[in-house]
Amino acid sequence: MSVPKNNKMLEVARQLRREMTPQERKLWYLFLRDFPVKIYKQRIVGSFVVDFDCHAAKLVVEVDGGQHRTAQGRAYDQQRTLALEKYGLSVLRFSNVDVERRFEWACEQIAGEIVSRQASGKS
């Protein structure tokens, strides 16, 4: 299924690219930017801007700050994940703490999911 793009979100995505959180920046510059499979940062998917999108594996990677731990934040994330899954995408979520304290583990999870999705034909 083709994933629609909301052009109204273009400036929002550009701003988010310029203003990545320290954890998003760390994940991007130390791992995702040079990953063998192309990964996009702050990409528009439907009416959302996702942190990272690996189109080839139909995988979205989100780095969540503290606001995502509230009941309202978790409910919004759940709705967002369901909407993205309707496009055939899988969503991996990591907290800022995961990226800061368990960076290698987070990278292994992302790489493993990309390889798995490509090998299984889910991409």
MODELLER restraints for C-alpha pairs under 7 A, 6 or more apart:
rsr = mdl.restraints
at = mdl.atoms
rsr.add(forms.Gaussian(group=physical.xy_distance, feature=features.Distance(at['CA:1:A'], at['CA:87:A']), mean=6.14, stdev=0.5))
rsr.add(forms.Gaussian(group=physical.xy_distance, feature=features.Distance(at['CA:1:A'], at['CA:88:A']), mean=6.98, stdev=0.5))
rsr.add(forms.Gaussian(group=physical.xy_distance, feature=features.Distance(at['CA:3:A'], at['CA:45:A']), mean=6.42, stdev=0.5))
rsr.add(forms.Gaussian(group=physical.xy_distance, feature=features.Distance(at['CA:3:A'], at['CA:46:A']), mean=6.42, stdev=0.5))
rsr.add(forms.Gaussian(group=physical.xy_distance, feature=features.Distance(at['CA:3:A'], at['CA:87:A']), mean=6.00, stdev=0.5))
rsr.add(forms.Gaussian(group=physical.xy_distance, feature=features.Distance(at['CA:4:A'], at['CA:45:A']), mean=6.45, stdev=0.5))
rsr.add(forms.Gaussian(group=physical.xy_distance, feature=features.Distance(at['CA:4:A'], at['CA:46:A']), mean=4.92, stdev=0.5))
rsr.add(forms.Gaussian(group=physical.xy_distance, feature=features.Distance(at['CA:5:A'], at['CA:44:A']), mean=5.95, stdev=0.5))
rsr.add(forms.Gaussian(group=physical.xy_distance, feature=features.Distance(at['CA:5:A'], at['CA:45:A']), mean=5.51, stdev=0.5))
rsr.add(forms.Gaussian(group=physical.xy_distance, feature=features.Distance(at['CA:5:A'], at['CA:46:A']), mean=4.76, stdev=0.5))
rsr.add(forms.Gaussian(group=physical.xy_distance, feature=features.Distance(at['CA:6:A'], at['CA:44:A']), mean=6.89, stdev=0.5))
rsr.add(forms.Gaussian(group=physical.xy_distance, feature=features.Distance(at['CA:6:A'], at['CA:46:A']), mean=5.61, stdev=0.5))
rsr.add(forms.Gaussian(group=physical.xy_distance, feature=features.Distance(at['CA:6:A'], at['CA:47:A']), mean=5.58, stdev=0.5))
rsr.add(forms.Gaussian(group=physical.xy_distance, feature=features.Distance(at['CA:9:A'], at['CA:44:A']), mean=6.84, stdev=0.5))
rsr.add(forms.Gaussian(group=physical.xy_distance, feature=features.Distance(at['CA:13:A'], at['CA:42:A']), mean=5.61, stdev=0.5))
rsr.add(forms.Gaussian(group=physical.xy_distance, feature=features.Distance(at['CA:13:A'], at['CA:43:A']), mean=6.39, stdev=0.5))
rsr.add(forms.Gaussian(group=physical.xy_distance, feature=features.Distance(at['CA:13:A'], at['CA:44:A']), mean=6.71, stdev=0.5))
rsr.add(forms.Gaussian(group=physical.xy_distance, feature=features.Distance(at['CA:13:A'], at['CA:49:A']), mean=6.09, stdev=0.5))
rsr.add(forms.Gaussian(group=physical.xy_distance, feature=features.Distance(at['CA:16:A'], at['CA:42:A']), mean=6.36, stdev=0.5))
rsr.add(forms.Gaussian(group=physical.xy_distance, feature=features.Distance(at['CA:17:A'], at['CA:41:A']), mean=6.86, stdev=0.5))
rsr.add(forms.Gaussian(group=physical.xy_distance, feature=features.Distance(at['CA:17:A'], at['CA:42:A']), mean=5.73, stdev=0.5))
rsr.add(forms.Gaussian(group=physical.xy_distance, feature=features.Distance(at['CA:23:A'], at['CA:96:A']), mean=5.86, stdev=0.5))
rsr.add(forms.Gaussian(group=physical.xy_distance, feature=features.Distance(at['CA:23:A'], at['CA:99:A']), mean=6.04, stdev=0.5))
rsr.add(forms.Gaussian(group=physical.xy_distance, feature=features.Distance(at['CA:23:A'], at['CA:100:A']), mean=6.73, stdev=0.5))
rsr.add(forms.Gaussian(group=physical.xy_distance, feature=features.Distance(at['CA:24:A'], at['CA:63:A']), mean=6.50, stdev=0.5))
rsr.add(forms.Gaussian(group=physical.xy_distance, feature=features.Distance(at['CA:32:A'], at['CA:39:A']), mean=6.49, stdev=0.5))
rsr.add(forms.Gaussian(group=physical.xy_distance, feature=features.Distance(at['CA:33:A'], at['CA:39:A']), mean=6.83, stdev=0.5))
rsr.add(forms.Gaussian(group=physical.xy_distance, feature=features.Distance(at['CA:38:A'], at['CA:54:A']), mean=6.32, stdev=0.5))
rsr.add(forms.Gaussian(group=physical.xy_distance, feature=features.Distance(at['CA:39:A'], at['CA:52:A']), mean=6.60, stdev=0.5))
rsr.add(forms.Gaussian(group=physical.xy_distance, feature=features.Distance(at['CA:39:A'], at['CA:53:A']), mean=5.56, stdev=0.5))
rsr.add(forms.Gaussian(group=physical.xy_distance, feature=features.Distance(at['CA:39:A'], at['CA:54:A']), mean=4.53, stdev=0.5))
rsr.add(forms.Gaussian(group=physical.xy_distance, feature=features.Distance(at['CA:40:A'], at['CA:52:A']), mean=5.52, stdev=0.5))
rsr.add(forms.Gaussian(group=physical.xy_distance, feature=features.Distance(at['CA:40:A'], at['CA:53:A']), mean=5.11, stdev=0.5))
rsr.add(forms.Gaussian(group=physical.xy_distance, feature=features.Distance(at['CA:40:A'], at['CA:54:A']), mean=6.43, stdev=0.5))
rsr.add(forms.Gaussian(group=physical.xy_distance, feature=features.Distance(at['CA:41:A'], at['CA:51:A']), mean=5.67, stdev=0.5))
rsr.add(forms.Gaussian(group=physical.xy_distance, feature=features.Distance(at['CA:41:A'], at['CA:52:A']), mean=4.49, stdev=0.5))
rsr.add(forms.Gaussian(group=physical.xy_distance, feature=features.Distance(at['CA:41:A'], at['CA:53:A']), mean=6.47, stdev=0.5))
rsr.add(forms.Gaussian(group=physical.xy_distance, feature=features.Distance(at['CA:42:A'], at['CA:49:A']), mean=5.75, stdev=0.5))
rsr.add(forms.Gaussian(group=physical.xy_distance, feature=features.Distance(at['CA:42:A'], at['CA:50:A']), mean=5.32, stdev=0.5))
rsr.add(forms.Gaussian(group=physical.xy_distance, feature=features.Distance(at['CA:42:A'], at['CA:51:A']), mean=4.52, stdev=0.5))
rsr.add(forms.Gaussian(group=physical.xy_distance, feature=features.Distance(at['CA:42:A'], at['CA:52:A']), mean=5.73, stdev=0.5))
rsr.add(forms.Gaussian(group=physical.xy_distance, feature=features.Distance(at['CA:43:A'], at['CA:49:A']), mean=5.29, stdev=0.5))
rsr.add(forms.Gaussian(group=physical.xy_distance, feature=features.Distance(at['CA:43:A'], at['CA:50:A']), mean=5.41, stdev=0.5))
rsr.add(forms.Gaussian(group=physical.xy_distance, feature=features.Distance(at['CA:43:A'], at['CA:51:A']), mean=6.71, stdev=0.5))
rsr.add(forms.Gaussian(group=physical.xy_distance, feature=features.Distance(at['CA:43:A'], at['CA:52:A']), mean=6.60, stdev=0.5))
rsr.add(forms.Gaussian(group=physical.xy_distance, feature=features.Distance(at['CA:43:A'], at['CA:53:A']), mean=6.48, stdev=0.5))
rsr.add(forms.Gaussian(group=physical.xy_distance, feature=features.Distance(at['CA:44:A'], at['CA:50:A']), mean=6.35, stdev=0.5))
rsr.add(forms.Gaussian(group=physical.xy_distance, feature=features.Distance(at['CA:50:A'], at['CA:60:A']), mean=6.84, stdev=0.5))
rsr.add(forms.Gaussian(group=physical.xy_distance, feature=features.Distance(at['CA:50:A'], at['CA:62:A']), mean=6.67, stdev=0.5))
rsr.add(forms.Gaussian(group=physical.xy_distance, feature=features.Distance(at['CA:51:A'], at['CA:61:A']), mean=6.22, stdev=0.5))
rsr.add(forms.Gaussian(group=physical.xy_distance, feature=features.Distance(at['CA:51:A'], at['CA:62:A']), mean=5.22, stdev=0.5))
rsr.add(forms.Gaussian(group=physical.xy_distance, feature=features.Distance(at['CA:51:A'], at['CA:63:A']), mean=6.83, stdev=0.5))
rsr.add(forms.Gaussian(group=physical.xy_distance, feature=features.Distance(at['CA:52:A'], at['CA:60:A']), mean=5.67, stdev=0.5))
rsr.add(forms.Gaussian(group=physical.xy_distance, feature=features.Distance(at['CA:52:A'], at['CA:61:A']), mean=5.02, stdev=0.5))
rsr.add(forms.Gaussian(group=physical.xy_distance, feature=features.Distance(at['CA:52:A'], at['CA:62:A']), mean=6.51, stdev=0.5))
rsr.add(forms.Gaussian(group=physical.xy_distance, feature=features.Distance(at['CA:53:A'], at['CA:59:A']), mean=5.96, stdev=0.5))
rsr.add(forms.Gaussian(group=physical.xy_distance, feature=features.Distance(at['CA:53:A'], at['CA:60:A']), mean=4.61, stdev=0.5))
rsr.add(forms.Gaussian(group=physical.xy_distance, feature=features.Distance(at['CA:53:A'], at['CA:61:A']), mean=6.39, stdev=0.5))
rsr.add(forms.Gaussian(group=physical.xy_distance, feature=features.Distance(at['CA:54:A'], at['CA:60:A']), mean=6.26, stdev=0.5))
rsr.add(forms.Gaussian(group=physical.xy_distance, feature=features.Distance(at['CA:56:A'], at['CA:123:A']), mean=5.77, stdev=0.5))
rsr.add(forms.Gaussian(group=physical.xy_distance, feature=features.Distance(at['CA:57:A'], at['CA:114:A']), mean=5.56, stdev=0.5))
rsr.add(forms.Gaussian(group=physical.xy_distance, feature=features.Distance(at['CA:57:A'], at['CA:117:A']), mean=5.69, stdev=0.5))
rsr.add(forms.Gaussian(group=physical.xy_distance, feature=features.Distance(at['CA:57:A'], at['CA:118:A']), mean=5.63, stdev=0.5))
rsr.add(forms.Gaussian(group=physical.xy_distance, feature=features.Distance(at['CA:57:A'], at['CA:122:A']), mean=6.97, stdev=0.5))
rsr.add(forms.Gaussian(group=physical.xy_distance, feature=features.Distance(at['CA:57:A'], at['CA:123:A']), mean=4.23, stdev=0.5))
rsr.add(forms.Gaussian(group=physical.xy_distance, feature=features.Distance(at['CA:58:A'], at['CA:88:A']), mean=6.85, stdev=0.5))
rsr.add(forms.Gaussian(group=physical.xy_distance, feature=features.Distance(at['CA:58:A'], at['CA:89:A']), mean=4.81, stdev=0.5))
rsr.add(forms.Gaussian(group=physical.xy_distance, feature=features.Distance(at['CA:58:A'], at['CA:90:A']), mean=6.33, stdev=0.5))
rsr.add(forms.Gaussian(group=physical.xy_distance, feature=features.Distance(at['CA:58:A'], at['CA:123:A']), mean=5.24, stdev=0.5))
rsr.add(forms.Gaussian(group=physical.xy_distance, feature=features.Distance(at['CA:59:A'], at['CA:89:A']), mean=5.47, stdev=0.5))
rsr.add(forms.Gaussian(group=physical.xy_distance, feature=features.Distance(at['CA:59:A'], at['CA:90:A']), mean=4.88, stdev=0.5))
rsr.add(forms.Gaussian(group=physical.xy_distance, feature=features.Distance(at['CA:59:A'], at['CA:91:A']), mean=5.92, stdev=0.5))
rsr.add(forms.Gaussian(group=physical.xy_distance, feature=features.Distance(at['CA:60:A'], at['CA:89:A']), mean=6.76, stdev=0.5))
rsr.add(forms.Gaussian(group=physical.xy_distance, feature=features.Distance(at['CA:60:A'], at['CA:90:A']), mean=6.10, stdev=0.5))
rsr.add(forms.Gaussian(group=physical.xy_distance, feature=features.Distance(at['CA:60:A'], at['CA:91:A']), mean=4.75, stdev=0.5))
rsr.add(forms.Gaussian(group=physical.xy_distance, feature=features.Distance(at['CA:60:A'], at['CA:92:A']), mean=6.22, stdev=0.5))
rsr.add(forms.Gaussian(group=physical.xy_distance, feature=features.Distance(at['CA:61:A'], at['CA:91:A']), mean=5.87, stdev=0.5))
rsr.add(forms.Gaussian(group=physical.xy_distance, feature=features.Distance(at['CA:61:A'], at['CA:92:A']), mean=4.86, stdev=0.5))
rsr.add(forms.Gaussian(group=physical.xy_distance, feature=features.Distance(at['CA:61:A'], at['CA:93:A']), mean=5.95, stdev=0.5))
rsr.add(forms.Gaussian(group=physical.xy_distance, feature=features.Distance(at['CA:62:A'], at['CA:92:A']), mean=6.19, stdev=0.5))
rsr.add(forms.Gaussian(group=physical.xy_distance, feature=features.Distance(at['CA:62:A'], at['CA:93:A']), mean=4.79, stdev=0.5))
rsr.add(forms.Gaussian(group=physical.xy_distance, feature=features.Distance(at['CA:62:A'], at['CA:94:A']), mean=6.24, stdev=0.5))
rsr.add(forms.Gaussian(group=physical.xy_distance, feature=features.Distance(at['CA:63:A'], at['CA:93:A']), mean=5.97, stdev=0.5))
rsr.add(forms.Gaussian(group=physical.xy_distance, feature=features.Distance(at['CA:63:A'], at['CA:94:A']), mean=4.95, stdev=0.5))
rsr.add(forms.Gaussian(group=physical.xy_distance, feature=features.Distance(at['CA:63:A'], at['CA:95:A']), mean=5.50, stdev=0.5))
rsr.add(forms.Gaussian(group=physical.xy_distance, feature=features.Distance(at['CA:63:A'], at['CA:96:A']), mean=6.11, stdev=0.5))
rsr.add(forms.Gaussian(group=physical.xy_distance, feature=features.Distance(at['CA:64:A'], at['CA:93:A']), mean=6.90, stdev=0.5))
rsr.add(forms.Gaussian(group=physical.xy_distance, feature=features.Distance(at['CA:64:A'], at['CA:94:A']), mean=6.01, stdev=0.5))
rsr.add(forms.Gaussian(group=physical.xy_distance, feature=features.Distance(at['CA:64:A'], at['CA:95:A']), mean=4.62, stdev=0.5))
rsr.add(forms.Gaussian(group=physical.xy_distance, feature=features.Distance(at['CA:64:A'], at['CA:96:A']), mean=5.80, stdev=0.5))
rsr.add(forms.Gaussian(group=physical.xy_distance, feature=features.Distance(at['CA:65:A'], at['CA:95:A']), mean=6.04, stdev=0.5))
rsr.add(forms.Gaussian(group=physical.xy_distance, feature=features.Distance(at['CA:65:A'], at['CA:96:A']), mean=5.46, stdev=0.5))
rsr.add(forms.Gaussian(group=physical.xy_distance, feature=features.Distance(at['CA:67:A'], at['CA:73:A']), mean=5.87, stdev=0.5))
rsr.add(forms.Gaussian(group=physical.xy_distance, feature=features.Distance(at['CA:68:A'], at['CA:74:A']), mean=5.54, stdev=0.5))
rsr.add(forms.Gaussian(group=physical.xy_distance, feature=features.Distance(at['CA:81:A'], at['CA:91:A']), mean=6.46, stdev=0.5))
rsr.add(forms.Gaussian(group=physical.xy_distance, feature=features.Distance(at['CA:98:A'], at['CA:106:A']), mean=6.75, stdev=0.5))
rsr.add(forms.Gaussian(group=physical.xy_distance, feature=features.Distance(at['CA:99:A'], at['CA:106:A']), mean=6.48, stdev=0.5))
rsr.add(forms.Gaussian(group=physical.xy_distance, feature=features.Distance(at['CA:117:A'], at['CA:123:A']), mean=5.74, stdev=0.5))
